[in-house]
């Protein structure tokens, strides 16, 4: 619920700054490593936005993949690993941990 609450708080602040009467839709980018279930996030968003100008707005959720690769040989991975299975080196993880409110469509 806390992720949804943060989205609602930030969207309300932005809407207020832009003198919005209604928020039609929001787009949120969520890193895959946060392990957030999009259906649960949408449900919690609907609960948290009840009674606000966000109520009944469409929440679009985009999942951002992490860039995981070995620091020694450069082998790329699609899932989280701790050591490279090619050379035994450590892996570097870039991205995949973000939560970004990337777009808000408002009605004035």
N, C-alpha and C positions, 0 to 999 in steps of 0.2 A: 504494500500500500504506500510505502514511503516514496518509491520512485514515481508513482502516479501523483502523489501529493506535490512533489517537486515540479512535475510537469504543469499541473494545474496552477500552482503559485506563480511560476514564471510566465505562463500564458496569460494569466489574469493581469499581471504587472504590465506586460507588453501591450495587451489590449487596452488597459487603462491609459497608458502613455499615448496611445493612438486614438483615444476617444471612441473606441469601438462600442457598438450597441449589441453586437452578436459576433461570436466566433463560429465560422462555418466549418473550418477544418484545421488540423494541425498535422505536421509531419515530424516524427521523432526518429532519429537514428540511434539505434541501440547496438552496442558492441556484443558480439556473440559470447565473449568471455564473461559477461555479466550474468549469463545463464538466466535471463529473464524470459519467461513464457509469454509470447505476444498476446495470447488469449487472456491470460490472467492480468496482464498490464492493461489491456483494453477494458476488462471488467472493472478493475480498480479505478481506472480513469473515469469511467461512467459514474461510479459511486462518488468519487471525490469531486466531480464537476457538477453534481446534482444541485440545483438551485442557483447556479451561476450563469453568466453569459456563455459559458462553455457547454452547458447542458445540450445534449443532442448534436454536438459537433462531431465530425468524423475524425477519428484518430488513425492516421496512417503510420505504420511502423515499418521502418526499413532496418534490416539487420546488417551490420558492418562486420565483415570477416577480419580476422586477425592475420597479420603477415608473420608467419613463423618460419624461421630458417636457421640453419646451422651457422655459427660464427666462423667455423673453420673451413668447411667445404662448400657451404652455400646451399645445401640441399633444402628444398622447400617442403613444408608439411601442411596438410589440411586440418590436422587435429593437434591438440596440445601434447607435446612430448617434452621430456626434460633433457634427454641426451640423444644425439644423432645416432641413428642405427647404421649409418655408413662409416663414420670415422670416430664416433665416441665423443665428439665435441659437444659443447653446450649450445643451446639454441637461444636465439634472440626472438622476443615477441614484441611486435609493434602493432599498435591499434588493437581493436577488439574489446576495449574496456570503456569506450566512450558512451555518453548519453547526450545527444545534442538535439535541442528543439530547433530544427532547421527551417521550418516554414509555418507561418500562421496566416490563414485566410480570414479576414475580418469583414464585417458589414458595418458601415458608419451610418 
